[in-house]
Structures are given as C-alpha cells and as structure tokens.
C-alpha cells in the first residue's frame, strides 16, 4: 500500500473553483481499481491551504492514476490556480493495517 500526501496552496480567490475541479478528479479516481481512498481536506486556519490524501493499493496504482484522462484534465485546470507548486510525500501506512481498513469504497 502507498499513501501520498499532497500539500497545495491555492490562490485565495480560486479556492471554490479548485475544490470543484478536485472533487471531480477525486470522484473519478475512486473508480480506479488501485485507488483505495482519495480525500481532500482543508485547513481551518487557512482555507486556501488544501491537502490531498491519496491511498493506493501499490506504487503501480499511483503511476496508473497519473496516466488517466481525468488526472490530466485536473492537473491542467488547477495548475494556474496554485499559489506555489504543490508538494507531495509518499508514506507507508502503519495503522490501520490492511487495504480493507483504508478502502473508502467499502
């Protein structure tokens, strides 16, 4: 399993459009066989700071996600909305263990 934490700072006047585009991408991503979760969370202190928490069955599923049409549409649409380039870290889940505990499609 692979967890990817994507840190995004959006231009304050484009948060609503960013959220709309990202929810569309997240919804489509959940239909991918290797995607267990695809969450979007927002900083309470700074609504222009958002985080994606993506959980994949394995690294191959994360690579496959980047090849989807919906990802390309999202990437190109939101790029000009970002106040700075997004950053990400790759994580290994410790708890809970097992794909089924992370699977939001269950």
VMD Tcl script that draws the C-alpha trace (Angstrom):
set ca {
  {0.00 0.00 0.00}
  {1.10 3.58 -0.65}
  {-0.22 6.81 0.85}
  {0.53 10.08 -0.92}
  {0.08 13.35 0.95}
  {-0.15 16.31 -1.47}
  {0.21 19.81 0.02}
  {-1.40 22.57 -2.04}
  {-1.63 26.32 -1.57}
  {-4.33 27.82 -3.80}
  {-4.79 31.45 -4.78}
  {-7.40 32.67 -2.26}
  {-9.82 33.90 -4.94}
  {-9.78 30.49 -6.68}
  {-10.46 28.12 -3.80}
  {-14.05 27.35 -4.82}
  {-13.04 26.54 -8.42}
  {-10.12 24.44 -7.18}
  {-12.36 22.46 -4.84}
  {-14.91 21.83 -7.63}
  {-12.23 20.57 -10.02}
  {-10.58 18.46 -7.33}
  {-13.80 16.83 -6.16}
  {-14.48 15.86 -9.78}
  {-11.00 14.33 -10.06}
  {-11.32 12.57 -6.70}
  {-14.69 11.08 -7.64}
  {-13.28 9.71 -10.90}
  {-10.16 8.48 -9.10}
  {-12.22 6.36 -6.72}
  {-13.42 4.37 -9.75}
  {-9.84 3.29 -10.49}
  {-9.21 -0.28 -9.32}
  {-5.98 0.62 -7.49}
  {-7.33 3.61 -5.57}
  {-8.50 2.90 -2.01}
  {-9.08 6.48 -0.84}
  {-8.87 9.93 -2.35}
  {-9.57 12.59 0.26}
  {-9.50 16.38 0.05}
  {-9.13 18.27 3.33}
  {-8.97 22.00 4.00}
  {-7.01 23.92 6.63}
  {-9.37 25.59 9.12}
  {-6.92 28.45 9.73}
  {-6.16 29.00 6.03}
  {-8.92 27.89 3.61}
  {-6.54 28.35 0.66}
  {-4.35 25.55 2.05}
  {-5.65 22.14 0.97}
  {-4.29 18.63 1.24}
  {-4.98 15.56 -0.84}
  {-4.61 12.21 0.90}
  {-4.40 9.53 -1.76}
  {-4.24 5.85 -0.80}
  {-3.23 3.33 -3.45}
  {-3.04 -0.47 -3.36}
  {0.60 -0.15 -4.52}
  {3.06 2.11 -6.34}
  {1.88 0.78 -9.73}
  {-1.64 2.04 -8.99}
  {-0.25 5.50 -8.21}
  {1.56 5.51 -11.56}
  {-1.58 4.32 -13.36}
  {-3.54 7.17 -11.78}
  {-1.18 9.71 -13.35}
  {-1.96 8.24 -16.78}
  {-5.74 8.75 -16.56}
  {-7.59 11.34 -18.57}
  {-9.31 12.81 -15.51}
  {-5.94 13.37 -13.80}
  {-4.58 15.20 -16.87}
  {-7.70 17.39 -17.04}
  {-7.42 18.19 -13.33}
  {-3.66 18.86 -13.48}
  {-4.00 21.31 -16.37}
  {-7.09 23.02 -14.96}
  {-5.76 23.66 -11.46}
  {-2.14 24.50 -12.27}
  {-2.83 28.23 -12.71}
  {-4.90 28.26 -9.50}
  {-1.95 27.30 -7.31}
  {-0.10 29.99 -5.36}
  {3.02 27.77 -5.38}
  {3.90 24.41 -6.88}
  {2.29 21.54 -5.00}
  {4.50 19.24 -2.98}
  {3.98 15.64 -2.01}
  {5.39 12.98 0.24}
  {5.00 9.23 -0.08}
  {4.11 7.37 3.09}
  {3.85 3.81 4.27}
  {0.73 3.24 6.39}
  {1.40 1.94 9.87}
  {-2.12 1.86 11.36}
  {-4.65 0.69 10.48}
  {-3.17 -2.25 8.63}
  {-4.76 -3.91 5.64}
  {-6.25 -2.48 2.45}
  {-9.83 -3.02 3.62}
  {-9.39 -0.61 6.54}
  {-8.35 2.18 4.14}
  {-10.86 1.43 1.37}
  {-13.47 4.22 1.18}
  {-15.38 2.26 -1.49}
  {-16.45 -0.42 1.02}
}
mol new
graphics top color blue
foreach p $ca { graphics top sphere $p radius 0.5 }
foreach p [lrange $ca 0 end-1] q [lrange $ca 1 end] { graphics top cylinder $p $q radius 0.2 }
display resetview
